[in-house]
Amino acid sequence: MPETQFSVDPQRVPKVSTDCRSIHTDIPAPGTRTVLERLAAVESRSMHGQLPVVWDRAEDFSVYDLAGNRWIDMTSAIFVANVGHSNPRVLDAMKEALDRPLHCCYAYGNELRARYMERLVDFAGPPFEKGFLLSSGTEATEAGLKLMRMHGQRLGKRRRGIVCIEGNWHGRTLGAQMMSSNLGQREWIGYQDPDIHHIPFPYPWVLDGRSGREFLKQSLVCLEDRGIDLVEDLCGVMLETF
């Protein structure tokens, strides 16, 4: 269950009219409650902690709700719209793909995928040489966990340890939630992988005069104090990407 539940009762708010924002109704806007109640009736409650804004359309960095209020999207739709909503180049490419009589299947290659992978690897640069296309961040996290441990196995590591960061969140699946540090969200698993370790991250506000490198070294010493050999017992590090 989400920890935060936002009220859907309309509240009178100051009107806003700028070059980038326009708020001219009570918030949540008219029609919002109806849509959210419909969703609550048929959608998993894990999605019920969202802000009470129902999107109607989006252009560039602007999102418009059902009443025409204009909001600034500070999330880029959780980073999938970093080139802007309804970007003309993206829309043209999507329309071109839809007009082609081709339905892609991951089990078979096609020229477009080859071209995309070549550009992706070239953009990533050394030491990256290959890519692996997946459908979600959580799936990529699970694949990353598997690849790190397979690599550790290939190197003959004594254990398959993964170092993760406190406060990071990686998704809703089993491996992803064990690598996340939210204890409440992983209670359903029933156990914690003893080879997944969490250390604090050197955020500027916790350094207390130390450098980030010094802070990291101290965190690794804490792992060693728990009997973990940094060479023989670890095979990877997982970082949240934002």
Secondary structure, DSSP 8 states (H G I E B T S, - for coil): --S-----S-B----EE-SS-EE-S-BS-TTHHHHHHHHHHHS-GGGTTS-S--EEEEEBTEEEETT--EEE-SSHHHHTTTT-BT-HHHHHHHHHHHHSS----TTS--HHHHHHHHHHHHHH-TT-------SSHHHHHHHHHHHHHHHHHHTT-SS-EEEEETT----SSHHHHHHS--TGGGGGG-S--TTEEEE----GGG-TT--HHHHHHHHHHHHHHTT--TTTSEEEE-----
